[in-house]
Structure formats: structure tokens, C-alpha cells
């Protein structure tokens, strides 16, 4: 197990980077706790695989250090870091049996055969591969091969961290849920530091203790799933987390009032912004409410369509050319006659140039 300290780490694929946009990974200075499960979440090209490859030793950073339990491993090769990495496409030997695939990392390190047998049996039982141990890997399904790849990482007892690079991409959708639950159970059982790269918010939120959200090379927020949902620190977090994501509306702010195209929206506290800031009001669809009759501070909207997804309905509304999503509880009525929208001030966030504004004490 390992505490991982990313100390003033940054990386550029250019030989002489000068500007922030030259860096695929902007500077990060954070400690990831020993034994926790982390997910690196973001869209393609945001820098998450770059960061994972720096941690694993496949890539040397342009600046900064990687420390495992206080030891500088920045320039150590992968094999000296005592980590296991599971890739998007399963790494298995098709001509070998499942048993021999799982035993390979231990045999490569000259381990005793009795110990190898005990360890392979234990890992195969964890991954529900016991019935397949004598089978050749080539005849197995993609999910079984990915389990073998995972098992090859778990079988070594000297591993300090296990890294997963989008390991469920090639898995059939109906099997992904089962494998996600198995990975979560394995983490709780093994208590090893695990880092999981994905662009799928469901995978990240169900696997991780802490989700590391990345955008354009920046780590924009690290938090629990609840923190990311309730207090997104960046508009990308609000938009990317949730289904549908956070509504974002351009506003002007005057103390504890947000002005939206002539409408006044009350805020719980005062906010301060600078001239020239691009200010947006953010609120999740769960914290909006439709009504038939107008009330103080309600917004006039037009319902474009209503989607019933079983556990609730999603109303897609238009406000002066801007789409707003509203989640309506299953037991509440909704129709195109609902023309007024109220925003719960307790769940309104304000953002300046993408970053959440801090509240000030009321004057």
C-alpha cells in the first residue's frame, strides 16, 4: 500500500513549453491517501491517462515529483515501483491456461510453487475464475480475459498500488455493473491504493472513495460523489456529473440578487465579483420546481418535451432561448400547462469564469 504525493507535477509533450496551454497536465500538488480508491474522471484528452502513466512510470513528467510513502520514484522504472496496471484491453497469454496466466507474475519472480498455487487459488476464487483455471485463455469471453488481467495485478502481494486504465471499455454493458461491484468489494477486502481512469461518471462514482475530476489538463476538483453533486467547484463538474447535468445561466450579480434577462433571482447570501468576470448561475435540475401559476421570482418557461424515465420525469424547458432541465418526482404531475419555474435558493451556486464564487457575509 502507498500514500502517493504528486508534488508540483506537470507535463508537456512539447520540447520547450512556455504557456499553460502547452501543458497536457497542468500543475498538481496533492496527496492521495494510502489505501483509498480514487477515480480519475473526465472527457477524452483532459490529461487523465497522462497522469496515470506518470504515476506508473511509463512517462517521465516535465516537472515535479512522484513520491510513494515519501520516497521519490519520479525516475524509477515501472518494475521498481511495485505497482500493477490493468489496461483497457486485456493483457493475457492466449496459449496459456488461466492458472498459468495468474501464476506468471509470481513465477517470473522465482516464487515457490506451493505459495504460487495458494495465491492463484485465492485470487481465482475472488474473481470467480476457479472453474476456468484449466481452460486456455483464448477461448474465454472479453470479461473473463479482463478478470485474468486484473488477477495478474492482484496476485502479487508486494504491490503498493493498482492502476486501472478504463478497464471495462471492452466489457458488455450488462456485465459492467457486476465487475464494478467486484472491484469495489476487492478494494474493501484488500485495502490497497487503487486509481481508476474513466470517462464514465457511473463507474467513477460507484467505485471511488474520492473522485478526481479533470478538465483541460487541470484537476478542477477532488471530492466524494456527494461533494461533487452538491458543491461542484467548477462548471465542468456541475455539467459532467449528474444526468442531466447542472443548469448554467448567464447572470449579473448585485449583492444578494442575480439578474437574469430582467428577472430578479434572490440569493441566500451576498457575492462579490470583478468587472469583466463571466458570471453564471448554476442549479441542478433536482432543485427546480414547475408550477401552473406565477409566483414571486418565478421564471416564465415553455415546456418543449417531457421524458418519463420511470423513477422520475425530465422536463425540457425553454427560457428565452436557453434550455433548462427540470427533474419532476414520479408522484408529481407535469404538462405543457406548467409555465413557471422556481429555483431553490439553497442550492444555487454562482460561478465566475468557470470557478465557484465564495459566499460573503450579508451586509
LUMTI-453675 format. One record per atom (N, C-alpha, C): residue in one letter; x, y, z. Coordinates in steps of 0.2 Angstrom, whole numbers, plus 5000, padded with zeros to 4 digits. Example, Ala and Ser with C-alpha at 12.3 -4.5 7.8 and 13.67 -1.06 7.14 Angstrom:
2
A506649725039
A506249785039
A506649845039
S506449895035
S506849955036
S506450005039
***
This chain:
363
X500449945000
X500050005000
X500450065000
X500250124997
X500650184997
X500250244997
X500550295001
X500250365000
X500650394994
X500250424990
X500550454983
X500550524984
X501150564984
X501150634984
X501350654977
X500950694973
X501150724967
X501350794969
X501950804968
X502250864971
X502450914965
X502050964964
X502151014959
X502250984952
X501850934951
X501850894945
X501550934939
X501850924933
X501550954927
X501950914921
X501650914915
X501950884910
X501750914903
X502150924898
X502050944892
X502350894887
X502050884881
X502350844876
X502750884871
X502850954872
X503250994868
X503951004871
X504451014867
X505151014870
X505251074874
X504951134873
X505051194876
X504451234878
X504051204883
X503351234884
X503451304888
X503051354886
X503051414890
X502451434892
X501851424889
X501251444891
X500851394894
X500351404898
X499951354901
X499651304896
X499451334890
X499151294885
X499651244882
X500251254883
X500751204881
X500751134885
X500451134891
X500451084895
X499851034895
X499950974894
X499450924894
X499150914901
X499650914906
X499450914913
X499750974916
X499251014919
X499451074922
X499651054929
X499951104933
X500251094939
X499751064944
X499951014947
X499550974953
X500050964959
X499750984964
X500150974971
X499650944976
X499650874976
X499150844981
X499450784983
X499150764989
X499250694992
X498650654992
X498750594989
X498250544989
X498350494994
X497850484998
X497950445004
X498050365003
X498450335008
X498650265007
X497950225008
X497850175004
X497350135004
X496650155002
X496650214999
X495950234996
X495950224989
X495250224987
X495150214980
X494950284976
X495350294971
X495250364968
X495050344960
X494650394958
X494450384951
X494650454947
X495050444942
X495150504938
X494650504932
X494250564933
X493650564928
X493750624924
X493550624918
X493550674913
X493450654906
X493350704902
X493250684895
X493850664891
X493850644885
X494450624882
X494950684881
X495550674882
X496050724881
X496150774887
X495850754892
X495950804898
X496550794902
X496950744901
X497550734904
X497550674909
X497050634910
X496950584915
X497450524914
X497550504907
X497950454906
X498650474906
X498850534905
X499550564906
X499650564913
X499250584917
X499350574925
X499450504927
X499050464925
X499150394927
X499850364924
X500050374918
X500650354916
X501250384919
X501150444922
X501750474926
X501750434933
X501250414936
X501250384942
X501450314941
X501350284935
X501550214934
X502250204932
X502550264930
X503250264927
X503350254920
X502750254916
X502850244909
X502950314906
X502950364909
X503050434907
X503450474912
X503950514910
X504350554915
X504050624914
X503850654920
X503550724920
X504050774918
X503750834915
X504150884913
X504450924919
X504050924924
X504250954931
X503950924937
X504250924942
X503950904949
X504150834950
X503850804956
X504050734958
X503450694960
X503550624959
X503050574962
X503450544968
X503050544973
X503350514979
X502850464982
X503150404983
X502750344986
X502950334993
X502550354998
X502650345005
X503350385007
X503350445004
X503950495005
X504550475001
X504550424997
X505150404993
X505050434986
X505550464983
X505550494977
X505650444971
X505050424968
X505050374962
X505050404955
X505150474955
X505050504949
X505350474943
X505950454944
X506350424938
X506550354939
X506150324943
X506250244944
X505850214938
X506050154935
X505650124931
X505050094934
X504550074930
X503950044932
X504049984937
X504549934935
X504549874939
X504849884946
X505149944947
X505449964953
X504950004958
X504350014955
X503850054959
X503350004963
X503349944961
X502949894964
X502249914963
X502049924957
X501349944956
X501049894951
X500449884950
X500149844945
X499649884941
X499649874934
X499249914930
X498849874925
X498149884925
X497749854921
X497449894916
X497549874910
X497449924904
X496749914901
X496549954896
X495949954893
X495849884890
X496349864886
X496249794883
X496649744887
X496349694888
X496649644892
X497349614890
X497749614895
X498449584893
X498449514896
X498449464892
X498449394894
X498849354888
X499049294890
X499349254886
X498849204883
X498649204877
X498049164875
X498249094875
X498849074874
X499049004873
X499148974880
X499149014885
X499248984892
X498548974895
X498548934900
X497948924904
X497848984909
X497248984911
X497049044916
X497549034922
X497648974924
X498048964930
X498748994929
X499048974923
X499748994921
X499749074920
X499249104917
X499249174917
X499249204924
X498849184928
X498849214935
X499549194939
X499849144937
X500449124941
X501049154938
X501049184931
X501649204928
X501949264932
X501649314935
X502049364938
X502449334944
X502149284947
X502549254953
X503049214951
X502949174946
X503549134943
X504049174940
X503949234937
X504449274935
X504849304940
X504649304946
X504949324952
X505249274956
X505249204953
X505549154957
X505249134963
X504549134964
X504249124970
X504149044970
X504049024976
X503948944977
X503248924975
X503248864971
X502648844968
X502148834973
X502248814979
X501748794984
X501348864986
X501748914986
X501548984988
X501149004982
X501348994976
X501049014970
X500348984969
X500348924970
X499648884970
X499148914975
X499448924981
X498948954986
X498749024984
X499149064981
X498949134980
X498549134973
X498649094968
X498249094962
X497549064964
X497549014968
X496848994971
X496449044974
X496749084978
X496449134982
X496149194977
X496649214973
X496449264968
X495849244963
X495949174961
X495449154956
X494749144960
X494749134966
X494149124970
X493849194971
X494249244972
X493949314972
X493649344966
X493949324960
X493749344954
X493249294950
X493049244954
X492549194951
X492849164945
X493449144945
X493849114939
X494049044941
X493849014947
X494048954949
X493848894944
X493248894941
X493048844937
X493448844930
X493748904929
X494148914922
X494848904922
X495148884928
X495848884929
X496248844924
X495948784922
X496248744917
X496148754910
X495748804909
X495548824902
X496048874899
X496148864892
X496548914888
X496248984888
X496649034889
X496349104889
X496049114882
X496249094877
X496049114870
X495249104869
X495049054873
X494349034872
X493849074876
X494049114880
X493649154885
X493349214883
X492849234886
X492549304884
X492949364886
X492849424883
X493249484885
X493149494892
X492649484895
X492549504903
X493049454907
X493049394905
X493449344908
X494149354907
X494349384901
X495049394900
X495249464904
X494749504905
X494949564909
X495049544916
X494649494918
X494749474925
X495449444926
X495649404921
X496349374921
X496849434922
X496749484918
X497249544918
X497249574925
X496649584928
X496549604934
X496949564939
X496749494939
X497049444943
X497849454943
X498149464937
X498849464937
X499149524941
X498749574941
X498949634946
X498849614953
X498349584955
X498149564962
X498549514965
X498849464961
X499149404963
X499849424967
X500149474965
X500749494969
X500549524975
X500949504981
X500749534987
X501249594989
X501749614985
X502149664986
X501949734982
X501349724979
X501049784975
X500849844980
X501049904979
X500849954983
X500249994981
X500149994974
X499550024971
X499349984965
X498749994963
X498449964957
X498150014953
X498350014947
X498150074942
X497650034937
X497150074936
X496650044930
X496550094925
X496650084919
X496650124913
X496050104909
X495450134911
X494750114908
X494650044907
X494750004912
X494749934911
X494049894909
X493549934909
X492849904907
X492649924900
X493049964896
X492849984890
X492649924885
X492949874885
X492849814881
X492349764884
X492049784889
X491549734893
X490849754891
X490449704889
X489749714888
X489449754893
X488949794891
X488649834896
X488349804902
X487949744901
X487649714906
X488149674911
X488749674909
X489249644914
X489649694918
X489649754915
X489949814918
X489849824926
X489149814927
X488949834934
X489249774938
X489249714936
X489449664940
X490249674942
X490549684937
X491349694938
X491449754942
X491049814941
X491149864945
X491049854953
X490549814954
X490449794961
X490949744964
X491249704959
X491849664961
X492449704963
X492549754959
X493149794960
X493049834967
X492449854968
X492349894974
X492449844980
X492149784980
X492249734985
X492949714986
X493349704980
X494049694981
X494449744984
X494249804983
X494649864986
X494549864994
X493849844996
X493749845003
X494049785006
X494149735003
X494449675005
X495249685006
X495549715001
X496249715000
X496549775003
X496149835004
X496349895007
X497049925003
X497049914997
X497649944993
X497450004990
X497950054989
X497850114985
X497650094978
X497050114975
X496850104969
X496650164965
X496950174959
X496750234955
X496450204948
X495850234947
X495450204941
X495250264936
X495550254930
X495450314925
X494750294921
X494350344920
X493750334916
X493450394914
X493050394909
X492650454906
X491950444908
X491750384912
X491050364913
X490950384921
X490450434922
X490350454929
X490050404933
X489650354930
X489450304934
X489950254937
X490450244933
X491050204935
X491350234941
X491550294940
X491950334944
X491550344951
X490950364951
X490550374957
X490450314961
X490350254958
X490150194961
X490850154964
X491450174961
X492050144963
X492450174968
X492450244968
X492950284971
X492750314978
X493250314983
X493150354989
X493150424987
X493650444983
X493750514980
X493750514973
X493450564970
X493450564963
X493850634961
X494350624956
X494750674954
X494550694947
X494150754947
X493850774940
X494450814937
X494550804930
X495050834926
X494650874920
X494950924919
X494650964913
X495251004910
X495350994904
X495851034900
X496551034904
X496750974906
X497450974910
X497450994917
X496851024919
X496851044926
X496450984931
X496650984937
X496250944942
X495851004945
X495151004943
X494751054945
X494351044951
X494350974953
X494050964960
X494250894962
X494350884968
X494350814971
X493850814977
X493450764977
X492950754982
X492550694982
X492150684987
X491650624987
X491150634982
X490850584980
X490250594975
X489750644977
X489650644984
X489150694987
X489350764986
X490050774987
X490350844987
X490250864980
X490450824975
X490450844968
X489750864966
X489250824968
X488550834966
X488250904970
X488450914976
X488150964980
X488551034979
X489151024979
X489551084978
X490151084973
X489951084967
X490451074961
X490851144961
X491451134961
X491951194962
X492051224955
X491851194949
X491951214943
X491351204939
X491151244934
X490551224930
X490651164926
X491251144924
X491351074921
X491051014926
X491251024932
X491050974937
X490250974937
X489951034937
X489251034938
X488951004931
X489251014926
X488950994919
X489050924918
X489650894920
X489850824919
X489550774924
X489450794930
X489250754935
X488450764935
X488050714935
X487350714935
X487050704928
X486450674928
X486050664922
X485350684923
X485150734920
X485550784916
X486050824921
X486550864918
X486950894922
X486650964925
X487051004928
X486851064931
X486651114925
X486151154927
X485951214923
X486351264924
X486651304919
X487051354919
X486751414915
X486651474918
X486351534915
X486751594917
X486851634911
X487251694912
X486851744916
X487151774921
X486851824925
X487351884927
X487051934929
X487351994933
X487251984940
X487652004944
X487551994952
X487652064955
X487152084959
X487152144963
X487052124970
X487552104974
X487452084981
X487152024982
X486552014984
X486151954985
X485651944980
X485751984974
X485251974969
X485551954962
X485351904959
X485551894952
X485051914947
X485351944942
X484851974937
X484951934931
X484351904928
X484351864923
X483851894917
X484051924912
X483651954907
X483051984910
X483152034915
X482652074918
X482252034924
X482451974925
X482151944931
X482651944937
X482351954943
X482751954949
X482751894952
X483251864954
X483351794957
X483651804964
X483251794970
X483651804976
X484151754978
X484651774981
X485151734983
X485251734991
X485451684994
X485451675001
X485951725004
X486551735001
X487051775003
X487351824998
X487751875000
X488051914995
X488651884992
X488751904985
X489351884982
X489651944979
X490351934978
X490751984975
X491051964969
X491052004964
X491351984958
X491752044955
X492252034950
X492652084947
X492352104941
X492452164939
X492252194932
X492552144927
X492152124922
X492452084916
X492352014918
X492151994924
X492051924925
X491451894921
X491451834919
X490951804916
X490551764921
X489951784923
X489651764929
X489051714927
X489051654930
X488451604928
X488151584935
X487551574934
X487151544940
X487051474938
X487251434943
X487151354942
X486651324947
X486251284945
X485751254949
X485651184946
X485651134950
X485451064947
X484751054946
X484551014941
X483851004939
X483450984945
X483750944950
X483350914956
X483150974960
X483451034960
X483251084964
X482851144961
X482451124956
X482051174952
X481351144953
X480851194952
X480151164953
X479651204948
X479251164944
X478751194940
X478151204943
X477751254941
X477051274943
X476651304938
X475951294938
X475551324934
X475451394935
X475451424941
X475351494942
X476051524944
X476051594942
X476651634943
X476651654950
X477351654953
X477451674960
X478051724960
X478151754965
X478751804966
X479351764964
X479751804959
X480351774957
X480351714952
X479751694950
X479751634946
X479951654939
X480251614935
X480451624928
X479851594923
X479651634918
X479251614913
X479551564908
X479351504908
X479651454903
X479151424899
X479451384894
X478951344889
X479251274889
X478851234891
X479051164891
X479051134884
X479651114882
X479751084875
X479551014874
X479750974879
X479550904880
X479650874887
X479350814888
X479350784894
X479550714893
X480150694897
X480350624896
X480250584903
X479850534902
X479750494908
X480250434908
X480650434913
X481150384914
X481050334919
X480450334922
X480250284927
X480250314934
X480850324937
X480950344944
X480850424944
X480850454939
X480650524939
X480550544931
X480350614930
X480250634924
X480750694923
X480950704917
X481350764915
X480950804910
X480850864912
X480550914908
X481050964905
X481050964898
X481551014895
X481151074893
X481451124896
X481051194896
X481451244892
X481151294889
X481551344886
X481451414890
X481951444891
X481851514894
X482251564890
X481951604886
X482251654882
X482851624878
X482651564875
X483151534870
X483651494874
X483651484880
X484151444884
X483751384887
X484051324886
X483751264888
X483851254896
X483351234899
X483351224907
X483051154908
X483451114911
X483151044913
X482851044920
X482351014921
X481951014927
X481850934929
X482050914934
X481850844936
X481150844941
X480650814939
X480050814942
X479950744945
X479850744952
X479750674955
X479150634952
X479250574952
X478750524949
X478050544951
X477950554958
X477250564960
X476950634959
X477350684955
X477050744954
X476850754947
X476250794946
X476050804939
X476450854935
X476450844929
X476850904925
X476550894918
X476450954914
X476250954907
X476451024905
X476251034898
X476451094895
X476151154898
X475651144902
X475251204906
X475751224911
X476251194913
X476651214919
X477151264916
X477051334917
X477451384913
X477851424918
X477951404924
X478351454928
X478851404932
X479451434933
X479951394936
X480251434942
X480351394947
X480651424953
X481251394955
X481751424957
X482451404959
X482551404966
X482751344969
X482851344976
X483451384978
X483451434982
X484051474983
X484551444987
X484351384991
X484851354995
X485351314991
X485151304984
X485551254980
X485851294974
X485751364974
X486051404969
X486851414970
X487251404965
X487951424965
X488051474960
X488551514961
X488751564956
X489451554954
X489651564948
X490251544945
X490551604941
X491251624943
X491551674939
X492051644935
X492051654928
X492451624923
X492551544925
X492051514926
X492051444927
X492151414934
X492451464939
X492551434946
X492051464951
X491851424955
X491351444960
X491551504964
X491151554965
X491251604969
X491051594976
X491451614981
X491351604988
X490851654990
X490451634995
X489951674998
X490251735003
X489951785003
X490151835008
X489651845013
X489851875019
X489351885024
X488851945022
X488251935023
X487751985021
X487952055024
X487852115021
X487952175023
X487452195029
***
